[in-house]
Amino acid sequence: MTKIEKKAILGIIVMTLIWGGTFPLIKILLNYMSPTILLMYRFFFSALLAIPFFIKNFRKNRKNLLKIIMLGIILYIAYFTQTIGLEYTTSSKSAFITGLYIIFTPIFALFFVREKLTRKLGISLILAIIGLALLANISLKGFNLNFGDFITIISAITFSIQIVLTNIYAQETDILFIAATQMIVMFLVGLPFNVNFLQISLSPLMLLSLIFLGSFAGFIAILAETYSLKYLDPDRAVVLFTLEPVFAGIFSFILLHERLSKGGIIGAFLLLIAMCLAATSKVKKIAEHVVTK
C-alpha cells in the first residue's frame, strides 16, 4: 500500500467519522425543523464556506464546470430523496437501503470505468451487506417495501453514481473546485423550494449545530471524499464508507444513550472486517478510462 493510498483511506475514515457523528445531531435538530429546512441550512453554510475556493479555482477548471454542476445536482437528488424517504419509512430501513450503494457502485464502476470486481473485494461486499442488515436490525421476514423505501433506493443509486463520477472527474479537475462547486449547486437547486428558510428563529446551540453540519459535515467531508476517490477505485472506497453506520452507532450510544443489539454488535464487527479486506485489496488503475482533457 503506497503512502498516498494510506492518506486516501485516512480521508475516508475521517469523513465517515464526521458523517457518523451527524446522525444523533440531525435526530435532535429534526425535533425543531423539517428535514428540507435542515438540508437547506446545511447547504447554505456549506456554500458560504465553498464560495472563496470556487472563485479561486474557477479559471483553470471552468471547462469542466458543466460536469461538476451535474455532479452537484446528482448529490442533491441523493440527499433530497434520502430525506423524503425518511418521512415514510423507519430510520433503520433507511440506513440499510441507503447502504445498498455498496452493491450499486460496482455496477456503475463496471459501466463507467470498466472495473472488474476481485474475489477479495467481492467477499468484503458480501460481509458489508450482512453487517449493514444486522446493524440496522433488518430481517427478510416481514421486510416489505413501501413508498419511502422506493424513494430511498433512488437515493442509494444516485449516491453510487456520484461516487463513481467523482472518481472519474477528480483525475482531471481540481478537488477543491469539485467539492466547492457541488456545495454551491446543492444550495442553489434547493433554494426555490425553501426561499424563506432564513426566517426560522434558531437558538445559539441550533445555529452552531447547523454550522457544523454545513462546514465539517458538508464542505470539508465532501472534500475528503473527493480527495480519497481520486486515488482509490470506487469498489474499494465504497466498502470503507460502511464505517459511517459504525461511527453513528458509537456516537448515538454516547449522546443519545442508544444501545446496539447483539446482532448490531456482530454487524459492526463484520463491517470492520469488510473494511480491512477492502483496504488491503489491490487498487486498479483507472487512468485509461478517464475522459481526456
N, C-alpha and C positions, 0 to 999 in steps of 0.2 A: 504494500500500500504506500503510495507516494505521499509526500508532505502536503501537497495541495489537496489530495483526496481526504486526508485526515481533517484538514481545515473545512472542507465541504461537509463532511459528516458532522463535525462540531457545529457548523452553521445550522444544520437541520435539528440537531439536539437542542440548541438554544431556541430556535424557532418553535419547536414543539413544546418546550418548557414554558415559553411565554404564552402560546395559544392554550396550553393545558390549564394555565392559571386563570384564563379568562372565563372558563365555564362557570365557576361559582360566582364570579363577579357579575357576569351577564345575568345569571339567575336572580341575583339580588336586584339589579337595575330594572329587570322586567316587571318588578312589582310596582314600579313608578312610571313607566312609559311603555309604549307599544314597541314591538320588535322593529318595525320600519323606522320609527323615530330614533331608536337606539342606533340602528345602522347608519342613519343619516348623520348623526353626531359623530360617529366613528369615522366615517368617510370625510367629514368636514375637517376634523383635526388632522387626519392623515394628509389631506390635500394641502392644508396650510403648511405643514412640515415639508411637503414634497415640492411645492412651487419653486423655491430657490434652486433646487437641483435640476428641475425641469428646464428652467431658463438657462442655467449654466451649460447644460449638455445638449440643448436643442439643436444648435447649428450643426454639430458634427454627426448628429443622429437623425436629422429631420427626414431623410429619405426613407427611413423605416417607421415613420410616425404612424402611418395608417395601420401597419401590422400591430403595433403596440396598443393603439386605440382599440382595435378589435380584441386584443388580449384583455384589456381592461373591461370591455363590455361582457366578455365571457366570464370573467371573475365576478362581475356584478351579478350576473344571472345566477351564478353558483351560490353566492351569499343570499340573494333575494329568495330563490326557491327553497333554500335550506330554512330560512326564517319563516316563510309562509307555510312550509311543510310542518314546522313545529307547532303551528296553531291547530293542526288536525291530527297529529299523531303524538305518541309518547316520546319523551326525550331519549329513552333507551333505544327505541326502534330507530329514531332519527340518527343517533350516533352510529348504530350498526349499519344502516343503509348508506349513510354518507361515507362510512369507511369502506364501502364496496368499490370506491375508486381504486383500491389496490387490485381489483380484477379488471376494471375498465382501462386503466393506464397501460398495462402491457399490450392490450388490444390496439389502442391508438398508437402506441410506440411502434408496433409492428407495421401499422398502416403508414405512419408519417416518416419514420426513420429506419424501417426495415430491421428492427431488432428482434432477435430470437430469444426466447426465454430459456435460460440454462436450467439444468436439473436442480442445482443447489438453490437457485432463486425461486424455482417453482415450489420447492419444499417450504421455503420461507413464506411464500404467499399463502399456501395451504394452512400453515401454522398460524399466520396472522389472521386469516378469516375465522378460524376456530377460536382464536384468542379474543377477537372482537365480539363474536357471538356470546362467549362466556362472560366477558366483561360487561356487555350490555344486557346480560340475563335474557338472551333470546333463545327460544326453543322452537323447533319445527312444529310442535303440537300447538295448535291454536294461533299460528302465525298467519294472519290474514292481512292482505294489503288493502289499505283504504286510500282515499284521495290524497291525503297528506303524504303517505308512503310513496305514491307515484310521483308526486312533486319532488320529493326528496331524492328519488332516483335520478331525476333530471339534474339535481344539484351534484350528485356523485359523478355523473357523466361529464358535466361542464368543468368540474374540478380536475378531472382526468385530462381533458383537452387542454386546459390551462397549464397543467404541469408539463405535458409533452411539448406544447408550443413554446413555453418559457425556455425549456431545454434547447430548442432549436434557435430561437431568436437571441438567446444570450451568447451564442457563438459569433454573432455579427453586430450586436448592439450593446452599448454601454449599460451595465447592470443598474447603475443609478438612474439612468434615463428610463429604463423599463419599469423599475419599481415606482418612480415618481409619476410617470405618465398613467400607470394603472390606478394609482390613488386619486389623481385628478379626474380621470374619466369616470370612475365609480361615483364620485361626488356629483359630477355634472349629470350623469344619467339618472340618478335618484332624485335630484333637486326638483324637477317639475312635479313630482308626486308628493313632495314634502316641503313646499315653499315656506310654510310657517313654522318650521321646526325650531327656529331660534326664539320663538315666543314662549316656549315652555320654560317655566321657572325651575331652576336647579339649585340644590344645596351645594355648598363648597365641596363636600365629600363626593357627591354625584359628579360634579364638574371634573374633579381630579381623576375620578374613575374613568370618565369618558375620554379625557386627555390621554390617559394611559392606554386605553383601547385604540385610540387613533394613532398614537406615536409608536410605542413599543410593540403593541399587538397588531398594529396596522402597517405603517410605512417601514419600520425597522425590521419587522418579521418578514414582510414580503421581500425586502432587500436581501435578507439572509437566505430566503428560499431561492431567489434569482441567482445569487452567487453560487449556492450549492448545486443548483440544477445546471449551471454552466459546466461543471466538472464531473457530475455524476449522471449516469444514464437514468431515465425515468423509472425503469423497472426496479432498479436498486434503491433509488431515493424514496419511492412511494412506500416501500416496506418500513423504512426508517420513520416515515411520517406517522406510523401507527403508535409511536411513543406518545403522541398527543393525548389519547384517552387514558394512558397510564398516568401521565402527569396530572391530568384532570382529576383522576381518582384520588391522587395524593393530596392535591390542593382542596378538593371537596371534603376530604377527611379532616384536614387541618382547619379550614374556615367554616365549613357547614356541619361538621361532625357526622358526615355521611360515611357509612362503613361498607366496604366491599364484602360481598358474599364469598363463600369458599370457592364457588365457581369463578367469581370475578378475580380472586387472587390467582387461581390457576390460569385464567385468561391473560392476566397481566404478565405472568411468568412465560407463557407461550409467546407473547408479543416480544418480550425481551430476547428470547431465543431466536425468533424470526429476525429481529433487528441485527443480532450478531451474525447470523448466516448471511444476511444481505450485505452487511458492512464488509465482510471478508470475501464476498464473491467477486469475480473478475469484472472489471469495468470495460465495456465495449467502446471502441472509438466510434464517434458518430459524425466526424467532420465531413466525410464524403457525402453525407446525406443532407447537410445543411444547405439551404438556399444560398447561392453565391451572391456576393455584394453587387 
